[in-house]
Amino acid sequence: MTRIYGAGEALFRHGEPAGHVLLLVEGWVKITIVSSSGYEAILAIRGSGDVLGEVAVLDGRERSANVWTFGETKAVLLTADRFVAALHERPSIAVALIVHVADRLRRADNRRLEQAAHSATERLAAFLLRLAGQHGAPAPDGVEIAVQLSQQEMAGAIGASREAVARALRTLRDRAVVITRRRKLVVTSPATLSAMASSVPFDAEEPC
Protein backbone atom coordinates (compact mmCIF):
# COMPACT_ATOMS: atom_id res chain seq x y z
CA MET A 1 0.00 0.00 0.00
CA THR A 2 1.44 3.38 -1.03
CA ARG A 3 0.74 6.36 1.19
CA ILE A 4 1.38 10.10 0.86
CA TYR A 5 2.28 12.08 3.98
CA GLY A 6 2.28 15.85 4.36
CA ALA A 7 5.06 18.09 5.61
CA GLY A 8 5.67 17.88 9.35
CA GLU A 9 3.64 14.69 9.74
CA ALA A 10 4.61 12.00 12.24
CA LEU A 11 5.16 8.61 10.62
CA PHE A 12 6.02 6.95 13.94
CA ARG A 13 5.86 8.19 17.52
CA HIS A 14 8.05 7.12 20.40
CA GLY A 15 6.34 4.53 22.58
CA GLU A 16 3.59 3.49 20.17
CA PRO A 17 3.06 -0.15 19.11
CA ALA A 18 4.95 -1.29 16.01
CA GLY A 19 2.45 -2.66 13.51
CA HIS A 20 4.13 -1.89 10.20
CA VAL A 21 7.29 -1.00 8.29
CA LEU A 22 7.69 1.84 5.79
CA LEU A 23 9.82 1.90 2.64
CA LEU A 24 10.54 5.50 1.64
CA VAL A 25 9.91 6.20 -2.04
CA GLU A 26 10.15 10.01 -2.13
CA GLY A 27 10.93 12.71 0.39
CA TRP A 28 13.01 13.14 3.54
CA VAL A 29 12.40 12.30 7.18
CA LYS A 30 14.18 12.91 10.47
CA ILE A 31 14.37 10.36 13.27
CA THR A 32 14.27 12.08 16.65
CA ILE A 33 14.11 11.54 20.36
CA VAL A 34 13.21 14.21 22.94
CA SER A 35 14.97 14.36 26.31
CA SER A 36 13.22 15.04 29.61
CA SER A 37 14.44 18.65 29.35
CA GLY A 38 12.77 19.07 25.95
CA TYR A 39 15.94 18.89 23.81
CA GLU A 40 15.22 17.22 20.47
CA ALA A 41 18.11 15.09 19.24
CA ILE A 42 18.11 14.07 15.59
CA LEU A 43 19.34 10.49 15.41
CA ALA A 44 19.33 10.21 11.62
CA ILE A 45 18.03 11.67 8.38
CA ARG A 46 16.63 9.21 5.86
CA GLY A 47 15.60 9.48 2.23
CA SER A 48 14.24 7.46 -0.67
CA GLY A 49 15.14 3.78 -0.57
CA ASP A 50 15.46 3.63 3.22
CA VAL A 51 13.45 1.27 5.41
CA LEU A 52 11.85 2.65 8.58
CA GLY A 53 10.55 0.87 11.65
CA GLU A 54 11.96 -2.59 11.02
CA VAL A 55 13.76 -2.94 14.36
CA ALA A 56 10.64 -2.48 16.51
CA VAL A 57 8.71 -4.90 14.29
CA LEU A 58 11.41 -7.55 14.64
CA ASP A 59 11.96 -7.29 18.40
CA GLY A 60 8.27 -6.82 19.21
CA ARG A 61 8.83 -3.71 21.29
CA GLU A 62 7.39 -0.20 21.10
CA ARG A 63 8.78 2.44 18.78
CA SER A 64 12.05 3.79 20.20
CA ALA A 65 11.99 7.14 18.38
CA ASN A 66 9.82 9.61 16.47
CA VAL A 67 9.93 9.91 12.69
CA TRP A 68 8.84 13.22 11.13
CA THR A 69 8.59 14.26 7.49
CA PHE A 70 10.41 17.36 6.24
CA GLY A 71 8.08 17.81 3.26
CA GLU A 72 5.59 15.76 1.28
CA THR A 73 6.70 12.14 1.50
CA LYS A 74 5.66 8.98 -0.31
CA ALA A 75 6.15 5.57 1.30
CA VAL A 76 5.10 1.96 0.84
CA LEU A 77 3.51 0.48 3.96
CA LEU A 78 4.08 -3.19 4.81
CA THR A 79 2.24 -4.75 7.75
CA ALA A 80 4.42 -6.44 10.35
CA ASP A 81 3.12 -9.88 9.34
CA ARG A 82 3.84 -9.30 5.67
CA PHE A 83 7.31 -7.95 6.38
CA VAL A 84 8.28 -10.89 8.61
CA ALA A 85 6.85 -13.36 6.07
CA ALA A 86 9.02 -11.80 3.36
CA LEU A 87 12.11 -12.34 5.51
CA HIS A 88 11.23 -16.03 5.93
CA GLU A 89 10.49 -16.49 2.25
CA ARG A 90 13.58 -14.63 1.02
CA PRO A 91 16.62 -15.40 3.22
CA SER A 92 18.74 -13.05 1.11
CA ILE A 93 16.55 -10.15 2.27
CA ALA A 94 16.98 -11.23 5.90
CA VAL A 95 20.77 -11.37 5.54
CA ALA A 96 20.86 -7.94 3.89
CA LEU A 97 18.74 -6.54 6.74
CA ILE A 98 21.08 -8.02 9.37
CA VAL A 99 24.07 -6.41 7.66
CA HIS A 100 22.18 -3.11 7.45
CA VAL A 101 21.28 -3.10 11.16
CA ALA A 102 24.81 -4.11 12.19
CA ASP A 103 26.22 -1.25 10.13
CA ARG A 104 23.91 1.23 11.85
CA LEU A 105 25.01 -0.03 15.28
CA ARG A 106 28.63 0.49 14.30
CA ARG A 107 27.82 4.00 13.15
CA ALA A 108 26.11 4.69 16.47
CA ASP A 109 29.37 3.85 18.28
CA ASN A 110 31.23 6.25 15.98
CA ARG A 111 28.76 9.02 16.69
CA ARG A 112 29.27 8.69 20.45
CA LEU A 113 33.02 9.07 19.89
CA GLU A 114 32.40 12.04 17.59
CA GLN A 115 30.36 13.93 20.18
CA ALA A 116 32.84 13.25 22.98
CA ALA A 117 36.08 14.07 21.19
CA HIS A 118 35.45 16.81 18.61
CA SER A 119 34.46 20.47 18.52
CA ALA A 120 31.08 21.67 17.26
CA THR A 121 32.72 23.02 14.09
CA GLU A 122 34.38 19.66 13.36
CA ARG A 123 31.15 17.77 14.04
CA LEU A 124 29.13 20.14 11.87
CA ALA A 125 31.69 19.83 9.06
CA ALA A 126 31.44 16.03 9.21
CA PHE A 127 27.64 16.16 9.31
CA LEU A 128 27.39 18.50 6.31
CA LEU A 129 29.91 16.39 4.41
CA ARG A 130 27.75 13.31 4.97
CA LEU A 131 24.63 15.17 3.86
CA ALA A 132 26.35 16.48 0.75
CA GLY A 133 27.52 12.98 -0.14
CA GLN A 134 24.24 11.23 0.58
CA HIS A 135 21.64 13.90 -0.19
CA GLY A 136 23.46 16.50 -2.27
CA ALA A 137 22.70 17.77 -5.77
CA PRO A 138 25.06 19.58 -8.16
CA ALA A 139 24.66 23.38 -8.12
CA PRO A 140 26.45 26.18 -10.04
CA ASP A 141 28.48 27.11 -6.95
CA GLY A 142 29.01 23.66 -5.43
CA VAL A 143 26.85 20.90 -3.97
CA GLU A 144 23.42 21.89 -2.64
CA ILE A 145 22.12 19.84 0.26
CA ALA A 146 18.60 18.79 -0.64
CA VAL A 147 17.38 18.47 2.96
CA GLN A 148 16.35 21.84 4.39
CA LEU A 149 17.49 22.02 8.02
CA SER A 150 17.16 24.80 10.56
CA GLN A 151 20.06 25.64 12.87
CA GLN A 152 18.15 23.99 15.71
CA GLU A 153 17.82 20.78 13.68
CA MET A 154 21.53 20.84 12.86
CA ALA A 155 22.21 21.28 16.58
CA GLY A 156 20.05 18.28 17.37
CA ALA A 157 21.92 16.23 14.77
CA ILE A 158 25.41 16.90 16.14
CA GLY A 159 24.64 17.14 19.86
CA ALA A 160 25.28 20.88 20.24
CA SER A 161 23.38 24.04 21.09
CA ARG A 162 21.83 26.24 18.41
CA GLU A 163 24.26 28.99 19.40
CA ALA A 164 27.24 26.67 18.86
CA VAL A 165 25.91 25.73 15.42
CA ALA A 166 25.45 29.41 14.53
CA ARG A 167 29.10 30.07 15.43
CA ALA A 168 30.27 27.00 13.51
CA LEU A 169 28.30 28.03 10.42
CA ARG A 170 29.81 31.51 10.63
CA THR A 171 33.27 29.93 10.66
CA LEU A 172 32.44 27.80 7.61
CA ARG A 173 31.03 30.81 5.76
CA ASP A 174 34.06 32.95 6.64
CA ARG A 175 36.31 30.26 5.18
CA ALA A 176 34.19 30.17 2.01
CA VAL A 177 33.35 26.52 2.62
CA VAL A 178 29.56 26.90 2.60
CA ILE A 179 26.91 29.37 1.48
CA THR A 180 23.63 29.62 3.40
CA ARG A 181 20.44 31.22 2.16
CA ARG A 182 16.88 30.73 3.45
CA ARG A 183 17.44 27.27 4.92
CA LYS A 184 19.29 26.19 1.79
CA LEU A 185 22.93 25.29 2.16
CA VAL A 186 25.55 24.87 -0.56
CA VAL A 187 28.92 23.26 0.07
CA THR A 188 31.27 25.30 -2.12
CA SER A 189 34.47 23.47 -1.18
CA PRO A 190 33.96 19.79 -0.31
CA ALA A 191 37.75 19.31 -0.10
CA THR A 192 38.14 22.00 2.57
CA LEU A 193 35.11 20.70 4.45
CA SER A 194 36.62 17.21 4.33
CA ALA A 195 39.90 18.51 5.74
CA MET A 196 38.06 20.19 8.61
CA ALA A 197 36.20 16.95 9.35
CA SER A 198 39.16 14.64 8.74
CA SER A 199 39.50 13.51 12.36
CA VAL A 200 35.79 12.74 12.74
CA PRO A 201 34.40 9.26 11.87
CA PHE A 202 32.73 9.99 8.54
CA ASP A 203 30.00 7.37 8.72
CA ALA A 204 28.71 8.24 12.18
CA GLU A 205 24.95 7.84 12.33
CA GLU A 206 22.52 6.59 14.95
CA PRO A 207 20.22 3.65 14.27
CA CYS A 208 16.49 4.23 14.33
N, C-alpha and C positions, 0 to 999 in steps of 0.2 A: 504494500500500500504506500503510495507516494503522498506526502503531505507538504503543504506550504506554510511556513511560519513567518510572522511579521517581525519587524525590528523590535528589539528589546523584549522578546518573548522568552519565557523559561521553557526549555525543553525537558530538563530534569530539575528537581529540587532536592536539596540535601535532606535526608531522612525519610523520603517517600519510598514506597515499595517499588521494586524493580520488575516491571512486567514486560518490558520490551527493549530492543536495541535499535539504534538509528544509524543508518549509513548516509553520510552527508553527500549530497549530489551537487548543490550550489550554495554559496554563501560562507560566512565565517561565524564561529562561535567562540566564546570564552568559557573556560571551566574555572569556577571560583569557589572559595570557601570564605566564610566571614567569621572573624574571631569574636570572642566575648566582648571585646572593646569596640566592635563595629568596623574593624579594619578588613577590607576586602582584598584577599590575596588572589591573584590570577595564577592558577596552577598550569594552565596551558591554553594555547590558541589553536583551534583546529579548523581545517577547511575541507574542500571537496575531496572525497575518497576516504576520509577518516571514518572509523567506527566509534560510536559513542555508547556507553552504558553496558558494555559487555562484561566487565568485571563483576558488577553487582548481580547481573543475571546468573553468572557462573557460580558465584559463592553463595547465592541465596540471601544476601544481606540487603539492607536498605542502601539507597543512593548515598555515596560518601561526599558528593559535591553538587554544586549548582551548575547548570549549563545554560547560558544566555546567548541569544542571537545578537549579532552586531547590526545586521540589516535583514532584508527578506532572505529566507533560507529554505531550500528544498531538501527533503530527506526521505529516504525509504524506511518505513517502519516494519520491523520484524518482531513478532511476538516472541516471548522467551522460549516457548515450546518449539516454535519453528526454528529459531536460531540454534538451540541445543540439538535438535534433530539433524540439522545441516552439518553440525560438527561430527555427529556419529556417522552420518552417511558419507562424508567426505573427509577422511583423516588428514588429507593434505591441508585442508582449511584449518583444522584443529592445530596442526603443527605450526602453521604460519601464525596463528593467533598466539600460541605459546611464545614463539620467538618475539612477536610484537610486544607482548606484555613484559617479557624479560628485559627487552631493550628499554622500555619506559621506566622500569625499576632502576636500571643502571643510570639512566639520565637523572632520576630523582636524587640518587646519591651525589652525582656531579653538581646538581643545583645546590644541595646543602653546603658542599665545599665552596661553591661560587659565592654564596651569600656570606659565608664566614670569613673568607680570605681576601676579598677584593673590594675595591672602592665602588661607590655608586656609578662613577663615570665608566669604569671598566665593565661593570655588570651591564650597564645600559648599552655600551658599545657591543658587547657580546649578544645581547638580546636583539638589538636592531640588525646585527649581522645575520642572525638566524632568520629573522623575519624577511630580510631582503633576499636571502637564499631560498627560503621556502615559499614566501608569499609575495615576492617582488615582481614588478613588471618594468620593462625597459621604458625609460623616459628620456627626453632630449638632454636633460642635465644630469642623468645618472640612473638609479634604480628606484622607482617609486614603490613604497610599501603599500600594498593593496588594502590592508586592514587599517581602519581609521581608529586610532587610540588616543584617548585623552592623557594628559600628564598623570592624572590619578590612576588610570589603568596601567600605564607604564610602571608607576611606582608599585602597584600591586603585583606586577609581573616580576620585578627584580628584588622585592623585599626592601623597599626604601620609602622615604616620605615623598610627598609631592614636591616639597621644596628642594629636596636633594636632586630629584629628577629635573626640575627647572634649572638648577645650577649646572647639572651634567649636560643638558641640552644646549645651554649657553656656551659651554666649553666646546662642544662638538660644532656648533655654528661658527664660533670664533676661529676654529681651525679649518673652516670650510669643508667639513666632513659631511654635514647634513644641511638641508634646507627645510624649514618648516613653514607651512602656510595652511591655515584653517583646518587643522587636524589631519592634513596630508603631510607626509614626510618623505623626502627624497634623499637617498644616500648618494652623495656626489663623488665620494672617494672610498669605494669598498676596501682598497688596499690599506689606506690610512686607518680606517675603522678596524680592519683586521689586526693591524699592528697594535692598536690600543687595547684590543681584546685578546691579544695573543696568549696571555697567561691564564685566561678563563676557559674552563672546559666548554668547547663549542656546542656540544649536543645536549647541554643541560636542559631538562624539561621534566616537570612532574607528571606522574601518571594521573589518569582521571578515573 
